[in-house]
Amino acid sequence: MVVVAEMNTHHFMFRGAGQTREDARSALLRAWTLHRNELLARYPERADSIPQADKMEDHFRIDYLEFEVGAGYRDGDRLL
C-alpha cells in the first residue's frame, strides 16, 4: 500500500507519501516545515502569520489517496 497525503494551500499543493496515512501526513508536514523555514529566512517578521506544522490542519484540510502497489487507477477508481 502507498498512501499520498495532499494539502492544497493558497499557493501550493503539498504532498507526502508513505506506507500509512500517518507516514504520508508526517512527510507532508515535514515538507511544509522546510517551506516555512525558507519563507522565514526571507521574511522573519511573518513568523506569527505562517503556521507551524502542528497548526496546519486548523487552516487547510489534508486529503489521503490510497494505492495498492501494482494496481492501475483511473480518477481514483482501481481498474486492475
Protein Blocks (a to p, Z undefined) as FASTA:
>chain_A
ZZddddddfkbccddddfbfklmmmmmmmmmmmmmmmmmmmmmmlmmmmccfklmmmmbc
cddddddehiaceehiafZZ
